[in-house]
Amino acid sequence: MNKPWFDAYPAGTPHEIVLPASNTSLVDVFERTFQQFGDRDAFVCMDKRLTYKELDQKSRQFAAYLQSLGLKKGAKVAVMLPNVLQYPIALIGILRAGYVLVNVNPLYTARELEHQLKDSGAEVIVVLENFAHVLQEVIANTPVKHTIVTSAGELLGLVKGFVVDLVVRRVRKQVPSWVLPGSVNFNHALNKVSARKYQRPVVGLSDTAILQYTGGTTGVSKGAELTHSNLVSNLLQTNAFFSSVLGESAKGAEESILCALPLYHIFALMVCALYGLQRGQLIILIPNPRDIPGLIKEIDKYKPSFFPAVNTLFNALAHNEDFQKLDFSKLKLSMGGGMAVLPATAALWQKITKTPILEGYGLSETSPIATANPVNITAYSGTIGIPLPSTEVAILDDDGKEVALGERGEISIRGPQVMKGYWQRPDETAKVMTADGYFRTGDIGIMDERGYTKIVDRKKDMILVSGFNVYPAEIEEVITNHPKVLEAAAIGVPDDKSGEVPKLFVVKKDPSLTEAELKIYINENLTGYKRPKYIEFLAELPKSNVGKILRKELRK
């Protein structure tokens, strides 16, 4: 394959990355960081700092505790936390113990949580007490045997029972940890077993590190198996691509990363947590990015050099007068991902901060970064950039053949960051992988003669809400279970804040069904970003001759 994008690489950027012989897993990456940068601050959250030395000790303690539970190598441990200090401790502790992290959205409904815990086979879960009542509803139907409950203030030196509105505007009902079977307090788990009892397991690059749940190219939620090799490779690719602006890791003490994106999302997990950890940087955890005044205070206080975000957040900040007055002299790189960055947002952001938004692209299945704009760009390009080192992008037709430059086709990715497959779903894996190793993304794009790709459409009906994949099939399945609903169809419609939002069309079975009644049901069964913003009742849905719902007609 011709690779014209190499000409756009900044000077010194390697075309290929090679895994060092000393890298057997992510554990090696963590341990090198702890050895090199122990005295540096690793994370800060609500003014409480955690050094790399402390992170080393606490994650080792957590790993020792997990091992004391008698779990087998490769056991699944779910983490249902927002951006708090407990997350990196749990993340590293799980991997150091030889287990697999299962990321869980803290705002999942009981139905969504039950599916993920059962499908993954998670035996342990770490949950914030604000969300424990959802777990309580389903835990008896899941394989979870051990529950570790924590509070927002547990590692912040705050009084017990202190609750912060971390993710949603309302404070969730709390459930005392003793209500949940087999539950212990997070600090108790850290202190119950001595770190000296930790035994470093034999973990290889081919072992699975993370199950990252996604709808993939269909509406069935399934876990993308990301191996240690996938994630280490993407770390090296990202570092090689960004180092000409952010410098080598030895200079990491001079830099900080703003982590306003949720760590349970693969974008934040890679570009904020793992990338920052590898470089020994300070990672600024923002539990509630919706609190724009509070977020602006943190930006003003720490003056981050690297600012990953989605269009929604860039736009909200750029239109805020207090944000416009900040000092951006330390800001070196702004990166957009998860959803398309709108040209108007990019222009205003650059005018205020004097740095362009570098847009990248990837999916849970690609660990996630596959393409990005070069860091030496001087203005927003409107494209998803060029492939990272050791990555190939092909634009394929429905028969799997590469189309001519400038023609539309399905964006397909091959590289060391492409997932092992979907957990226990070889049928779904086969649908998205070509015989020669390309992952078919479901996005339709056009590549130009320089190797830059622009997304122009989506092959499937996926709705992208603030960087989160929402699948009409899941919404429709939930809605049609309502006893008063005959049929339902969901589509995505444009939204100034989140890029897209779901719109629901409903055919009533019972004429007494009201929008208010349906919204109550939706709120009980779908997490926030999946909930339709608009509901329209129809006498019937438009269908083809064979009965297939015609979404194109609904979009008119």
N, C-alpha and C positions, 0 to 999 in steps of 0.2 A: 504494500500500500504506500502511495505517495504521502509524505508527511510534511506539507508546506508550513505547518505551524511552528516547526523548529526555528524558522527565520524570525519569529516574533518573540522567542524566548529572550529574557534579559541576559546580558553577558554573564557567563559563568554558570548559567543554569544547566545542569546535566540533562541529557536527553533520556537517559535511563537511570533508574535507581537500583541499587544492589543491596540486599539485606546483609549486614555484616555478620560474620560467623559468630560473633558474641551475642547476637540477638536470637534467643530461642523462644521468646515470648514477650508480651507487654511487661511482664514482671521484671525482665532485664532493664527495660526502659525506666521503670519506676525506681529500681534499686540504684541505677547509675545517677539518676537525679538526686536521690537522697544522699548519696555519697558526695556528690559534687557541690550541691547547693543547700546543705542542711540548715545553714543559718539564715537563709532567705525566707521571706514570707511567701507562703504558697497560696493561701486563700484568705480573703477577708469578707465577712458578712455582718452587716449591722455593727461595724466597728470592732468586731471580735476577730483577731488574726490567728492563723494557724501556720506555723513555720513548717518547712519541709522535714525538719527533724521530728517535730511533733506528729506530722502526718505519717511519717515512717513508723513511729512507735504505735500510734493509735490504730493504723491499718493492720499492723502486725498483730496487735492484741485482738482486733476483730477477726482476723484470719484464724488465730488460735482458738477463739471461741467457736467459730463455725466448724472447725475441724473436730472440736470436742463433742459436737453433736452426732458424730459418727456417719456423716454424709460421705458417699462415695465420690471419687474424682468425677468431675463433670456434672455434679448435681446443680440444679437450677435454683438460683436465689433471686427473688423478685425485690425490686426497690421501688417503692411508691412514695417518692419524696419530691418536693419542689427544690429550689436552689438554696439549700442550707448546708452548713458545714458537715453535717452527717453524710451527705451524699458522697463527696470524694473519699471519705474514710471507708464507707461501705463499698464503693466501687473498687478501690484498690485492694481492700481486704478480701473481697470475694475472689478476685483474680489471683491474688497471692495464695489463697487457700486451694486453688486448683478447681474452682467452681465457675459457673456460667452466670453472668449478670442478665437478668430479664428486666428491662426498663418498663415501668408502668406509669401511665399518666395519672397523677393524683386526682384528677377530676372525672375519672371513669365512673360510669353508673355501675350498679351491682351486676347488671347483665354483661357489660363489657369486661368488667374485672373477672367475673367467674369464667368467661370464655378463655381469657388469656392465661389465668392460673391453671386451668385444666389442660389447655392445649400445650403449654410449656412443661407441665409436670413440676412446677415449682414446689419445693419442699419447705422453703423458708421465705418469709416476706419481712421487709423492713418498711414500716409505715408511719407517717406522721399522725399523731393522735387526732388531729382535726378531721382526718378522713377515715378513721378506724371504724366508724359506724357502717360504712359501705362494705368494708371487709367482713364485718360481723354478720351481715346479711347472707353472705355466700360461703363463708369459710368451711362450713360443714360439707359443702358439695365439691370441695377442691382437695388436691393432694397436700396442701400446706399442713405441716406438722409443728412448725415453730414460727412464732410471731415476735418480732422485735419492734416495740413501739417507742417512738420518741416524740418530743415536743419542740416547738420552735425555739424555746429558750434554753434547752437542755445543755447545749455547748456554748451558750452565749453569756453564762454567768448571771442569768436572770432568775427571778424567783420562780419556783415551780408553779406550773399552771398558767404562766404567762402565754397569751395567745396573740399572734400577729395575723392580720388578714393577709395571708401570703399570696394566694393565687386568685381568690375571688373576693368580691366586695363584702360578702356576708361571711361571718365566721361559722364554720361548720360545727355541728354538734360533736361534742367530745365523748369518747367512750373510755372509761378507765381501763388500763392495760389488763387488769385482772379479769375483765369480762371475756377476753379472747383466749381460747384454749392454747396452752403452751406458750403464753406470751411473757416476755421479759422486757425490762427497760433498756434502752440503748446503752446508757452509762453502765448499767449492771453487766451487760454483755461485754463491754470493754474491760471491765475490772474483774470479771469472774475467773478468767483463765490468764495465767501469766504469759507474756509475750515470749518468754523463754521456751515455752512448750510448742511454739509454732514450728512446724516442719515444712520446709520448702518442698513442694511436690515437683514431680517431673512433668513439666508442661511444655509442649512443643508448638511450633508455629502452625501446624495443621489442626490443633485443637480449637474447638469453638470457644470464643471468649464472651460473646454477647448474642442474645436473641433479641433482635430489634423488630418489634411488631409493626406491620404495615399491611395495607390492603393489597400491596403489589399491583398487579394489573387487573385485579378483580376486586369485588367487594368483600371477599372472605378474609378476615384478619388472620394473618399468619406470620410466623417468626422468620425473619431473614437471619440465617446463621452466618455470623461474622467471625472469622477465625482470628487468632493472634496474628497470623501472617497478613490477612486483609488489613487489619488496623495498623500494624507496624508499617506496612507498605504505604498506606495512605498518610501516615505521619511523616515518613521520609519524603514522599511526593510533595506534601504541603510545605514542608520546611524548605525543600529545594526550590520551590516556586516563589516563596515569600522572603527568603533570606536576604535577597539583594536590597530589600527595604527595611526589614526588621532586624537584620544582622544575625550573627551566630548566637548560639545559646549562651555563650560566655557573657554576653551583654544583656542577658535576660533580666538581670536585677534592675536595669534601667527602664524596663518596660512593664506594662500591665495590660491585661485583657479585660474588657468589660463583658461580663457574662450575664446579659439580661434575657437571653434566650433560655428556655427550660432545658436542663441537662438530660432529661429523659428523651429529648429529641436528638436524633443522630447528628444534626448539624452542630448544635452547641456542644455535644459530647466530644466531637472531634476538634473543632476549631477553637473552642474555649478551654475545655478541660484537658484532653489528651495532648493537644498541641502546646498548651501553656505548661503542662507538667513536664513534657520532654525538654522544654527550654528553660525550666527553672524560673518561670515568670510569676508575677503576682496576678491571681485571677480574682476579679471583683465580682462576688456573687450578688445578684439582684433577685430577691425572692418575689417581688411584685412589680414588674415593669409597667403595669397599668397605672401605678402611682407615679405619674409623670413629674410632679414637683419633687417627690422624694428621689426619683431617679436622677433628676438634674442636680440635686445636691451631691449625690455620690459621684457624678461625672466631674463636678466642680472640685470635689475634694481630692479625687485620685488622678484626674487628668489622664485617662487611658491612652495608650499609643496604638492599640488595635481595637477596633469597634465592629464586631460582627453583629448583624441584625437582619430583620426582614423589613420589607417596604413599609409595613404598617407602623413600625416603631420609628424608622427614619422620618417618615412623613409627620408623625405626631410631634416629634422633637423639633423638626425644622420649622414648624409653624408656631412654636412656643417662644414668646418674647424673652423669657428668662434664659432659655437655652441659647438663643442668638447672641447673648451678651457674654458667654463663657470664653475662656482662653483655650484655644485649640492648638497652641504651639507645639504640644507634645504628640498630637495625633498624627500617626504615620500612615495608617491604613484603615479604610472602612470597607467592609465586605458584606455584600448582600447575597442572600441565599434563601432557600425554602419556598420562595414565590418570586414572581417577576418584579423587578424594581421598575417603577414607573418613571418615564423620562422627566416629568415635572418635579417629582420628588428628588431625583438625582441632581437636577440642575440647582434646585434650592439648597440642597445639602452641600454641594460644592461651593456655592456662593458664600455660605455661612462658615463652613469649616476649612475651606481652601484645600480640601482633599476630595478626589472623585470617589464615587462608590464603585468598587471593583466587584462585578457580579460573577458569581460562580454557579455551578450546577452539579447536582448529584442526587442520589436517592439512598434510602436505607440500604438497598441492595448493593450499593457501591461504596459503602463505608464512611462517608458518603461522597467525597469530592472526586469528580471525574474531569471537569473542565473549570477554567477560571480565566478571567482576563489578566494579562501580564500586569505585574505590580507597577510598571513604569508608565502606565497609561496616564494621560493628562486630562481626560474627560470621559464621561460615561459613554460606553460604546453601543448600548442597546442589544448586545449579544451576550451569550453565556460564555464567550471566550474560546479558548483553545485547550486541547487535551493536556493534562498534567504529564510529567515524565512517566515513561513506561505505560502510557495509556493510549489506546486507539479508539477513535470515534468513527463509525461508519453510518451513512444514511442509507437505509435498506428499504426495498419495496416489500410488498406482501409475500413475495416468493423468496425473500432473504437475499436478493441480489442488490448490489450497491448501485444507487442511482447516480446520474451525472451531477457534477457540481451545479448548484443553483436550482436543483429540482427538489421537490418535497419528498420526504420519506421518514421512516421511523428512526429516531436517534438510537443507536446501539453502541454499547461500550464493552471494550475488552481490556483487561488489565489485572494486576495483582490485587487490586482492591475489590474486585467483583466477588460477591458472596459465594459461600460454599453451596448454598441452595436454601430452599424454604424448609424449615424444620418439619420433618415427617410428612412432607408433601412433594414427593417426586413427580407427581402428575402436574402440579402447578409449576415446579421448577422446569420441567420439560417444555412447558408452554412459552417460557420467556428466554430460554437459552438456545442459541443456534448450535449447530454441529461443530462449528469452529470456535466456539467459546465466547460469542458476543451475547451480552445481556440486552434484550429488547425492552426499552424503557416505557413504551406506550406514548411517548411524546413525539410529535411530528415537527421536524426541523429542516432547515436549509443550511448547507455549508457553502461558504464562498471559497474562492481560489486561494485565500490565505489560510484556510483551515478554521476560520471563525464560524460558529454555528448560532443560528437564531431560531428560537422556538416559535412556531407559528400556529400550532393547534395541538390538541390531544387526541390520540387515537381512541382512547376509551372515554367514558363519560365522567371521569374523576373530577371532583370539585376541589380546588385548592384554596383553603381558608387560612390566611396568615401563615402559610408554609406547611399546614397540616393537610394530609390527604383525606378527603371525605368521599365515600363511595355511595352513589345513589342506591345501589342494591341493599346496603345495610340499612339506610334510612327507610326504604320502602318495606323491607322485611319487618322492621319494628312497627311502622305505622299500620300495616295491613293486619297486624295481630290485634289491633283495637277492635272490639266487637261491633262497633258502629261504622267501620270503614269497609267499603267494598273493594276499592282499588286505590293505588297511590303511585305517583311518579315524582321523582326529585330531579332537579337540574341545578346548575350553578348560574347565578346571575351576577353581573358586575357590582362591586361595592367599593366605595372610596377608601374605606378604612382597612379592609381585609383582603382586597383584591377580588374575591368572590365570596358569596354566601349561598347556602342552599335555599331554593324555593320549592315548595311542596304543592302538588296538585292532588286533590282528593275527590274521589267519588264516594258519596255517602251510601251506607247500607241502611242506616237509620236516619231519617230526616231530622231527628231531634239533636243530632251531633252539632256542637258549636265549636267555633275556633278556640274559645277559652278552654273548653273541656279537652280539646285535642292538645293544646299547648301544655296543659298539666301532665298529660300522659307522656308527651315528648320529653319534658324536663325530667321525668322519672326514669327514662330509658335511654337517653342520649346525652353524652357530655356536651358542654357548651358550644364548642365550635362546630359540632355536627347538627345542631338544632336549626331547622329551617327558620329563616328570618321572615319569610313571607309564606302565607298559606292561601291557596285559592281553591274554592270548591267548584267542580265541574259536573255537568250531567253525565259526561263520559269522557274517557281519555282517547286521544287520537291513536289509531292503530293501523298496522299494515294488514294486508289480506290474510296473513298467517297469524295475526293476533299480537304481533310485536308492537310495543308502545313506541310511537314515533316522537322521540325527544326533540327532533328538529322542529316539529310543529309546535311543541311547547315553548321552544326558544324564540319563536317569532313574536 
